[in-house]
Amino acid sequence: MTTPDLQLAASCIETADGVIRGAVRHLAETSSVDADQVLAYDIAHGAAAIETARSMIDYGNKGETEGQLTCVFIADAIADLASKVWGRESQWACAHDALDSCREFVSTWRDPALLADLSGSEGPRHLDDEFELVQDTFRRFADEQIAPVAEHIHRENDDIPEDLIQGLAEMGVFGLSIPEEYGGFATGGESDYYGMVIATEELSRGSLGAGGSLITRPEILARALEAGGTEEQKQTWLPKLAMGEIMNAVAVTEPDFGSDVAGVKVTATKTDDGSGWLINGVKTWCTFAARADVLMTLCRTEADRSLGHRGLSILIVPKQRGDGHGFTEEQEPHPGGTTGKLEARPIDTIGYRGMHSYEIAFENFFVPAENLIGLEDGQGRGFYYQMAGFENGRLQTAARAVGVMQAAYEAAREYAENRVVFGAPISEYQLTQAKLTRMAAIIQASRQFSYSVGTMMAKGEGKMEATLIKAYVCKAAEWVTREALQIHGGMGYAEEYPVSRYFVDARVLSIFEGADETLCLKVIARTLVNEAKEAS
């Protein structure tokens, strides 16, 4: 087996990064992200892949198998970048031979025979004893409690059983990111992020909808409260979130405004007596809204729409629990004599079932004044509190993607070992072996980068890296689950095997928590271009 050359691997990463940086400088000097979106999008995804590759170098130094998977991943990342650049060198502002110094490395580590020989090598995760226990605990729960009902929930578009929610609450999963003083388990260090990432991956391995995604909404509301809530609000809401006493949904997206959060139209108008707010308008893609006890709702509290995102605030909207078929709630007359109404219709989806998404219409729906996050100081700052929640949500979404990929990989490997075609198990065919190796390398790289980003975020850093990992991993999950389904052949297209669920679930990852195009153009590419302008 070829010995990994991590020094050469690191050199190739720097060469690739130089190509990306050169393209960014050229874009900053001659055009703009909005005017040259295709190039900007390709730059963003190239940057996300190369940064993921960079995070693998430390992992590669930990052992022979680790080094081999690292080199396989880096070779793939550079080859993918080369496919974006080839024939478009003038747009990328690079020479035709800009990546030639990496050619031998890529040739070595993309060799089909080498990939086939590595089949079945996943590599250890290198977690310490504490986090090995976290992994084992949540994996066992996923295997014993989530996996047995996951297919039923998916096929029947059923609600998540209450015993799953209660079981996770008893395990403390909803308090992983909530400080200890508010009833959670967070101590303020990188262990908080590691625990969240590991638990999310393992639960998502059992089911994206009925497992890992249950953590996301409490995480977003908790971060928003930590960023802007008053002490009384933190004392009121955080312990209830931590214990699973209340579950929340996030109501941000509107029919005309998805990732463009600053443009939302739903209004919250203060009542004449100042006792609360009346919400009017329509939110859509509000996931888990029926089961939720409260809706974290981003509203326009300032009549002057020219204020943009500065006119937005967050209200915690209490509601009754409903079921997955939609719900209607009518309020008794509130101060001023007006009655309020909340009506939701379910949006059927091809995957990500169990959580259920809804379009919700608010009609003079009353919310007490004390439920505005930050009270007067928080009025007009809802956009920033929302972003505080979403930054962590991107890392968590990457962990969800890793869990789905891991489940798909394990299913594909097991099926390949048992499926006999032309007289031999398909696991013995070179093409299958090469696919499995590439899958394993992608999954491990995604996992290791998520650990790295968690470490950064614990230090108050890593906002850009959280966006990069979300962009890379969620798109990679589509390829991994697609190939896993393909290995199953015709049975992959049938609902008899869970791999079809992994495939349709993976497809949503590049859409929610910030659509891929928006993250790449409005966040990654724009940030890189602005940094280039400042540097010049």
C-alpha positions as CSV (number, residue, x, y, z in Angstrom):
1,M,0.0,0.0,0.0
2,T,1.2,3.5,-0.9
3,T,2.6,5.4,2.1
4,P,0.9,8.8,2.7
5,D,2.9,11.9,1.9
6,L,1.2,14.5,4.1
7,Q,3.8,17.1,3.4
8,L,3.1,16.9,-0.3
9,A,-0.6,16.8,0.5
10,A,-0.3,20.0,2.5
11,S,1.6,21.6,-0.4
12,C,-1.1,20.7,-2.8
13,I,-3.7,22.3,-0.6
14,E,-1.7,25.5,-0.6
15,T,-1.4,25.4,-4.4
16,A,-5.2,24.9,-4.7
17,D,-5.8,27.7,-2.1
18,G,-3.6,30.0,-4.2
19,V,-5.7,29.4,-7.3
20,I,-8.9,30.2,-5.3
21,R,-7.3,33.3,-3.7
22,G,-6.2,34.5,-7.1
23,A,-9.7,34.1,-8.5
24,V,-11.1,36.0,-5.6
25,R,-8.7,38.9,-6.1
26,H,-9.6,39.0,-9.8
27,L,-13.3,39.0,-9.0
28,A,-12.8,41.8,-6.5
29,E,-10.8,43.9,-9.0
30,T,-12.8,43.4,-12.1
31,S,-16.4,42.4,-11.3
32,S,-18.7,41.6,-8.4
33,V,-20.3,38.6,-6.8
34,D,-23.7,39.6,-8.1
35,A,-22.5,40.2,-11.6
36,D,-20.5,37.0,-11.9
37,Q,-22.5,34.5,-9.9
38,V,-21.4,31.3,-11.6
39,L,-17.7,32.0,-10.9
40,A,-18.5,33.2,-7.3
41,Y,-20.5,30.0,-6.6
42,D,-17.7,27.8,-7.9
43,I,-15.1,29.7,-5.9
44,A,-17.2,29.3,-2.8
45,H,-17.6,25.6,-3.2
46,G,-13.9,25.3,-4.1
47,A,-13.0,27.2,-0.9
48,A,-15.3,25.0,1.2
49,A,-13.8,21.8,-0.1
50,I,-10.2,23.0,0.3
51,E,-10.8,24.2,3.8
52,T,-12.3,20.8,4.6
53,A,-9.2,19.2,3.1
54,R,-6.9,21.4,5.2
55,S,-8.7,20.2,8.4
56,M,-7.7,16.6,7.5
57,I,-4.0,17.1,7.8
58,D,-3.9,16.8,11.5
59,Y,-6.1,13.7,11.3
60,G,-3.8,12.2,8.7
61,N,-0.8,12.4,11.0
62,K,-2.5,10.1,13.5
63,G,-1.9,6.8,11.7
64,E,-1.4,5.0,8.4
65,T,-5.1,4.5,7.6
66,E,-5.8,8.1,8.7
67,G,-3.1,9.3,6.3
68,Q,-4.4,7.3,3.4
69,L,-8.0,8.6,3.8
70,T,-6.6,12.1,4.1
71,C,-4.7,11.8,0.8
72,V,-7.7,10.3,-0.9
73,F,-9.9,13.1,0.1
74,I,-7.4,15.8,-0.7
75,A,-6.8,14.3,-4.2
76,D,-10.5,14.3,-4.8
77,A,-10.9,17.9,-3.6
78,I,-8.1,19.1,-5.9
79,A,-9.4,17.1,-8.9
80,D,-12.9,18.7,-8.4
81,L,-11.3,22.2,-8.2
82,A,-9.4,21.4,-11.4
83,S,-12.7,20.5,-13.2
84,K,-14.1,23.9,-12.3
85,V,-11.0,25.7,-13.6
86,W,-10.2,23.7,-16.7
87,G,-11.2,25.7,-19.9
88,R,-12.0,28.8,-17.7
89,E,-8.5,29.8,-16.7
90,S,-9.1,33.4,-17.9
91,Q,-12.1,33.7,-15.6
92,W,-10.1,32.2,-12.7
93,A,-7.2,34.4,-13.6
94,C,-4.7,31.5,-13.4
95,A,-2.2,29.9,-15.7
96,H,-3.1,26.7,-17.6
97,D,-0.6,24.8,-15.5
98,A,-1.6,26.3,-12.2
99,L,-2.4,23.0,-10.7
100,D,0.2,20.9,-12.5
101,S,2.4,20.5,-9.4
102,C,-0.5,18.5,-7.9
103,R,-1.0,16.2,-10.8
104,E,1.3,13.3,-9.6
105,F,-0.3,13.4,-6.1
106,V,-3.8,13.4,-7.5
107,S,-2.9,10.6,-9.9
108,T,-1.5,8.5,-7.1
109,W,-4.4,8.9,-4.7
110,R,-7.2,8.6,-7.3
111,D,-5.7,5.4,-8.7
112,P,-8.6,2.9,-8.9
113,A,-6.5,0.0,-7.6
114,L,-5.4,2.0,-4.5
115,L,-9.0,3.0,-3.8
116,A,-10.2,-0.6,-4.1
117,D,-7.5,-1.8,-1.7
118,L,-8.7,0.7,0.9
119,S,-12.3,-0.4,0.7
120,G,-13.7,-0.9,4.2
121,S,-11.2,1.5,5.8
122,E,-13.2,4.1,7.7
123,G,-10.5,5.2,10.2
124,P,-11.0,5.9,13.9
125,R,-12.5,9.1,15.1
126,H,-9.9,9.7,17.8
127,L,-12.4,10.8,20.5
128,D,-11.3,10.8,24.1
129,D,-13.1,8.6,26.7
130,E,-15.7,11.2,27.6
131,F,-16.8,11.6,24.0
132,E,-16.6,7.9,23.2
133,L,-19.2,7.5,26.0
134,V,-21.3,10.3,24.4
135,Q,-21.1,8.6,21.0
136,D,-21.9,5.1,22.4
137,T,-24.9,6.5,24.4
138,F,-26.6,8.3,21.6
139,R,-25.7,5.6,19.0
140,R,-27.4,3.0,21.3
141,F,-30.5,5.2,21.6
142,A,-30.6,5.7,17.9
143,D,-30.3,2.0,17.2
144,E,-32.7,0.8,19.8
145,Q,-35.3,3.6,19.9
146,I,-35.2,5.7,16.7
147,A,-34.2,3.2,13.9
148,P,-37.1,0.8,14.6
149,V,-39.7,3.5,14.0
150,A,-37.9,5.6,11.5
151,E,-39.2,3.8,8.4
152,H,-42.8,3.9,9.6
153,I,-42.6,7.6,10.3
154,H,-41.1,8.2,6.9
155,R,-43.5,6.1,4.9
156,E,-46.7,7.1,6.7
157,N,-45.6,10.8,7.2
158,D,-46.4,10.2,10.8
159,D,-45.7,12.3,13.9
160,I,-42.6,11.7,16.0
161,P,-43.7,9.5,18.9
162,E,-43.8,11.2,22.3
163,D,-41.7,8.5,23.9
164,L,-38.7,9.5,21.6
165,I,-39.0,13.1,22.6
166,Q,-39.3,12.2,26.3
167,G,-36.4,9.8,26.0
168,L,-34.1,12.4,24.5
169,A,-35.3,15.0,27.1
170,E,-34.3,12.5,29.9
171,M,-30.9,12.1,28.3
172,G,-30.4,15.9,28.5
173,V,-29.9,16.3,24.7
174,F,-32.0,19.6,24.6
175,G,-29.7,21.1,27.2
176,L,-26.4,20.4,25.6
177,S,-25.9,24.1,24.5
178,I,-27.7,25.7,27.5
179,P,-25.5,26.9,30.4
180,E,-25.5,25.0,33.6
181,E,-26.9,28.0,35.6
182,Y,-30.1,27.8,33.4
183,G,-30.6,24.0,33.8
184,G,-28.5,22.8,30.9
185,F,-25.2,21.1,30.6
186,A,-23.0,23.6,28.8
187,T,-19.9,24.7,30.6
188,G,-18.6,27.2,28.1
189,G,-15.8,25.2,26.5
190,E,-15.3,23.2,23.4
191,S,-16.8,20.2,25.0
192,D,-20.2,21.8,24.6
193,Y,-19.7,21.9,20.8
194,Y,-18.2,18.4,20.7
195,G,-21.1,16.9,22.6
196,M,-23.6,18.6,20.4
197,V,-21.9,17.6,17.2
198,I,-21.4,13.9,18.3
199,A,-25.0,13.6,19.6
200,T,-26.5,15.1,16.5
201,E,-24.5,12.8,14.2
202,E,-25.5,9.7,16.0
203,L,-29.2,10.7,16.3
204,S,-29.2,11.6,12.6
205,R,-27.7,8.3,11.7
206,G,-30.9,6.8,13.1
207,S,-33.2,9.3,11.4
208,L,-32.7,12.9,10.2
209,G,-36.3,13.9,10.9
210,A,-37.1,11.8,14.0
211,G,-33.6,12.0,15.5
212,G,-30.9,14.7,14.9
213,S,-33.2,17.5,13.9
214,L,-35.1,17.5,17.2
215,I,-32.0,19.3,18.8
216,T,-31.8,22.1,16.2
217,R,-34.8,24.2,17.1
218,P,-34.1,24.4,20.9
219,E,-30.5,25.2,20.0
220,I,-31.5,28.2,17.8
221,L,-33.9,29.7,20.4
222,A,-31.4,29.1,23.2
223,R,-28.6,30.9,21.3
224,A,-31.0,33.8,20.5
225,L,-32.0,34.1,24.2
226,E,-28.3,34.0,25.3
227,A,-27.5,36.7,22.8
228,G,-30.2,39.1,23.6
229,G,-32.6,37.9,26.3
230,T,-33.1,39.6,29.6
231,E,-32.0,37.7,32.7
232,E,-35.7,37.1,33.6
233,Q,-36.3,35.7,30.1
234,K,-33.3,33.4,30.3
235,Q,-34.5,32.2,33.7
236,T,-38.0,31.6,32.4
237,W,-37.3,29.9,29.1
238,L,-33.9,28.2,29.1
239,P,-34.6,25.7,31.9
240,K,-37.8,24.7,30.1
241,L,-36.0,24.2,26.9
242,A,-33.2,22.3,28.5
243,M,-35.6,19.8,30.2
244,G,-37.8,19.4,27.1
245,E,-40.7,20.8,29.1
246,I,-41.4,23.0,26.1
247,M,-40.4,22.4,22.4
248,N,-40.1,25.2,19.9
249,A,-40.3,25.8,16.2
250,V,-38.7,28.6,14.3
251,A,-40.9,30.9,12.2
252,V,-38.7,33.0,9.9
253,T,-39.2,32.1,6.3
254,E,-42.1,33.7,4.4
255,P,-43.7,32.9,1.0
256,D,-41.7,35.8,-0.7
257,F,-38.7,35.8,1.6
258,G,-36.6,32.7,2.2
259,S,-32.9,33.2,2.8
260,D,-33.5,36.9,2.4
261,V,-34.4,37.2,6.1
262,A,-34.1,41.0,6.2
263,G,-37.1,41.4,3.9
264,V,-39.7,39.7,6.0
265,K,-43.2,41.2,6.0
266,V,-45.0,39.6,9.0
267,T,-45.8,42.4,11.4
268,A,-46.1,42.7,15.1
269,T,-48.0,45.8,16.3
270,K,-48.0,46.9,19.9
271,T,-51.5,46.9,21.5
272,D,-52.9,50.2,22.6
273,D,-52.5,49.4,26.2
274,G,-48.9,48.2,25.7
275,S,-49.7,44.8,27.2
276,G,-48.5,42.9,24.1
277,W,-48.2,42.5,20.4
278,L,-50.6,41.5,17.6
279,I,-49.0,39.4,14.9
280,N,-50.3,39.4,11.3
281,G,-49.0,37.8,8.2
282,V,-47.9,34.4,6.8
283,K,-44.9,32.3,7.6
284,T,-43.9,29.2,5.7
285,W,-41.6,26.2,6.0
286,C,-42.1,26.4,9.8
287,T,-40.8,22.9,10.7
288,F,-42.2,21.1,13.8
289,A,-44.8,23.8,14.3
290,A,-47.7,21.5,15.2
291,R,-45.9,19.7,18.1
292,A,-44.1,22.9,19.3
293,D,-45.3,24.7,22.4
294,V,-43.8,28.0,21.2
295,L,-42.9,29.6,17.9
296,M,-39.7,31.7,17.7
297,T,-41.1,34.3,15.4
298,L,-39.2,37.0,13.5
299,C,-41.5,39.9,13.0
300,R,-41.3,43.5,11.7
301,T,-42.0,45.6,14.7
302,E,-41.1,48.9,13.0
303,A,-43.6,50.4,10.6
304,D,-40.7,52.0,8.5
305,R,-39.8,49.2,6.1
306,S,-36.8,51.2,4.9
307,L,-35.1,50.1,8.2
308,G,-34.7,46.6,6.6
309,H,-33.2,44.2,9.1
310,R,-33.0,46.9,11.8
311,G,-36.8,46.8,12.1
312,L,-37.1,43.2,13.1
313,S,-37.6,41.7,16.5
314,I,-38.1,38.2,17.8
315,L,-41.3,37.2,19.7
316,I,-41.7,33.9,21.6
317,V,-45.2,32.9,20.7
318,P,-47.0,30.4,22.9
319,K,-49.4,28.0,21.2
320,Q,-51.3,24.8,21.8
321,R,-49.9,21.5,20.5
322,G,-51.4,20.1,17.3
323,D,-50.8,17.1,15.1
324,G,-49.2,16.6,11.8
325,H,-52.3,17.2,9.8
326,G,-52.5,20.9,10.5
327,F,-54.0,22.9,13.3
328,T,-56.1,26.0,14.1
329,E,-56.0,27.9,17.3
330,E,-58.4,30.7,18.2
331,Q,-57.7,33.0,21.1
332,E,-60.2,34.5,23.5
333,P,-60.7,38.3,23.1
334,H,-57.5,39.9,24.3
335,P,-57.0,43.5,25.6
336,G,-58.8,45.8,23.1
337,G,-61.5,43.2,22.4
338,T,-59.9,41.7,19.3
339,T,-59.8,37.9,18.8
340,G,-56.7,36.2,17.5
341,K,-56.3,33.3,15.2
342,L,-53.4,31.0,14.2
343,E,-54.0,28.6,11.3
344,A,-51.5,26.1,9.8
345,R,-51.6,23.8,6.8
346,P,-49.0,21.1,6.4
347,I,-46.6,21.1,3.4
348,D,-46.0,17.6,2.2
349,T,-42.4,16.8,1.3
350,I,-40.5,13.9,-0.3
351,G,-38.3,13.4,2.7
352,Y,-37.5,14.8,6.1
353,R,-40.8,13.5,7.4
354,G,-41.8,13.3,11.0
355,M,-40.8,16.9,11.7
356,H,-43.6,18.2,9.3
357,S,-43.4,21.7,7.8
358,Y,-46.3,24.2,7.7
359,E,-47.5,27.4,6.3
360,I,-48.8,29.5,9.2
361,A,-51.2,32.4,9.0
362,F,-51.3,34.8,11.9
363,E,-54.4,36.9,12.3
364,N,-54.2,39.5,15.2
365,F,-52.5,36.7,17.3
366,F,-51.7,38.2,20.7
367,V,-48.4,37.7,22.4
368,P,-47.6,39.2,25.8
369,A,-45.1,42.1,25.8
370,E,-42.7,40.2,28.0
371,N,-42.2,37.6,25.2
372,L,-40.2,40.1,23.0
373,I,-36.6,38.9,23.3
374,G,-34.6,41.7,25.0
375,L,-37.8,43.7,25.6
376,E,-37.2,47.3,24.6
377,D,-33.5,46.8,24.2
378,G,-34.2,43.9,21.9
379,Q,-36.7,45.8,19.7
380,G,-35.1,46.0,16.2
381,R,-32.4,43.6,17.0
382,G,-34.1,40.4,16.1
383,F,-32.1,39.8,13.0
384,Y,-28.9,39.7,15.0
385,Y,-30.3,37.3,17.6
386,Q,-31.6,35.1,14.8
387,M,-28.2,35.0,13.2
388,A,-26.6,34.0,16.5
389,G,-28.8,31.0,16.5
390,F,-28.3,30.2,12.8
391,E,-24.5,30.2,13.1
392,N,-24.6,27.3,15.4
393,G,-27.4,25.8,13.4
394,R,-25.0,25.5,10.4
395,L,-22.5,23.4,12.3
396,Q,-25.3,21.3,13.6
397,T,-26.7,20.8,10.1
398,A,-23.3,19.6,9.0
399,A,-23.3,17.1,11.8
400,R,-26.8,16.0,10.7
401,A,-25.4,15.5,7.2
402,V,-22.5,13.4,8.5
403,G,-25.0,11.2,10.4
404,V,-27.1,10.6,7.2
405,M,-24.0,9.9,5.2
406,Q,-22.7,7.4,7.8
407,A,-26.0,5.5,7.8
408,A,-26.0,5.4,4.0
409,Y,-22.4,4.2,3.9
410,E,-23.1,1.4,6.4
411,A,-26.2,0.3,4.5
412,A,-24.3,0.3,1.2
413,R,-21.4,-1.7,2.6
414,E,-23.6,-4.3,4.2
415,Y,-25.7,-4.7,1.0
416,A,-22.6,-5.0,-1.1
417,E,-21.2,-7.8,1.0
418,N,-24.4,-9.8,0.7
419,R,-25.6,-9.0,-2.9
420,V,-24.2,-11.6,-5.4
421,V,-24.0,-10.5,-9.1
422,F,-22.4,-12.6,-11.8
423,G,-21.2,-15.1,-9.3
424,A,-19.5,-12.8,-6.7
425,P,-20.6,-10.3,-4.0
426,I,-20.6,-6.8,-5.5
427,S,-18.3,-5.8,-2.6
428,E,-15.5,-7.7,-4.6
429,Y,-15.9,-5.5,-7.7
430,Q,-13.4,-2.7,-8.1
431,L,-16.0,0.0,-8.9
432,T,-18.0,-0.8,-5.7
433,Q,-14.8,-0.8,-3.6
434,A,-13.6,2.5,-5.0
435,K,-17.0,4.1,-4.3
436,L,-17.0,2.9,-0.7
437,T,-13.5,4.3,-0.1
438,R,-14.4,7.7,-1.5
439,M,-17.5,7.6,0.7
440,A,-15.5,6.8,3.8
441,A,-13.0,9.6,3.0
442,I,-15.7,12.2,2.5
443,I,-17.5,11.2,5.7
444,Q,-14.3,11.2,7.8
445,A,-13.2,14.6,6.4
446,S,-16.6,16.1,7.0
447,R,-16.6,14.7,10.6
448,Q,-13.1,16.0,11.4
449,F,-13.9,19.4,10.0
450,S,-17.0,19.6,12.2
451,Y,-14.8,18.9,15.2
452,S,-12.4,21.6,14.1
453,V,-15.2,24.1,13.6
454,G,-16.6,23.3,17.0
455,T,-13.3,24.0,18.6
456,M,-13.2,27.4,16.8
457,M,-16.7,28.3,17.8
458,A,-16.0,27.6,21.4
459,K,-13.4,30.4,21.2
460,G,-15.8,32.8,19.7
461,E,-14.4,32.2,16.2
462,G,-15.3,30.0,13.2
463,K,-18.3,31.9,11.8
464,M,-16.9,31.6,8.3
465,E,-15.8,28.0,8.8
466,A,-19.3,27.1,10.0
467,T,-20.7,28.4,6.7
468,L,-18.0,26.6,4.7
469,I,-18.7,23.2,6.4
470,K,-22.4,23.6,5.8
471,A,-21.8,24.3,2.1
472,Y,-19.4,21.5,1.6
473,V,-20.9,18.7,3.7
474,C,-24.6,19.1,2.7
475,K,-23.7,18.9,-1.0
476,A,-21.4,16.0,-0.4
477,A,-24.2,14.1,1.4
478,E,-26.2,14.1,-1.8
479,W,-23.4,12.3,-3.6
480,V,-22.8,9.8,-0.8
481,T,-26.4,8.9,-0.4
482,R,-26.9,8.7,-4.2
483,E,-24.0,6.2,-4.6
484,A,-25.3,4.2,-1.6
485,L,-28.7,4.0,-3.3
486,Q,-27.0,3.0,-6.6
487,I,-25.0,0.2,-4.9
488,H,-28.4,-1.2,-3.9
489,G,-29.5,-1.3,-7.5
490,G,-33.2,-1.7,-8.0
491,M,-33.8,-2.3,-4.3
492,G,-32.4,1.1,-3.6
493,Y,-35.2,2.7,-5.6
494,A,-37.7,0.6,-3.6
495,E,-38.9,1.6,-0.2
496,E,-38.1,-1.8,1.1
497,Y,-34.6,-0.6,2.2
498,P,-34.0,2.6,4.2
499,V,-31.3,3.8,1.8
500,S,-34.1,5.5,-0.3
501,R,-35.0,7.5,2.9
502,Y,-31.4,8.6,3.3
503,F,-31.3,9.8,-0.3
504,V,-34.4,12.0,-0.1
505,D,-33.5,13.2,3.4
506,A,-30.1,14.3,2.2
507,R,-31.6,16.4,-0.5
508,V,-33.1,18.9,2.0
509,L,-29.7,19.6,3.6
510,S,-28.6,22.1,1.0
511,I,-31.9,23.9,1.2
512,F,-32.7,24.5,4.8
513,E,-30.7,26.5,7.4
514,G,-29.6,28.8,4.5
515,A,-30.0,27.7,0.9
516,D,-26.7,26.6,-0.8
517,E,-26.8,29.4,-3.3
518,T,-27.4,32.1,-0.7
519,L,-24.6,30.8,1.6
520,C,-22.2,30.6,-1.3
521,L,-22.9,33.9,-2.9
522,K,-24.1,36.1,-0.1
523,V,-21.8,34.8,2.7
524,I,-18.8,32.9,1.5
525,A,-18.0,34.6,-1.8
526,R,-18.9,38.0,-0.6
527,T,-16.8,37.6,2.6
528,L,-13.8,36.4,0.5
529,V,-14.1,39.3,-1.9
530,N,-14.5,41.9,0.9
531,E,-11.4,40.5,2.6
532,A,-9.5,40.7,-0.7
533,K,-10.5,44.4,-1.2
534,E,-9.4,45.2,2.4
535,A,-6.1,43.5,1.8
536,S,-5.4,45.5,-1.3
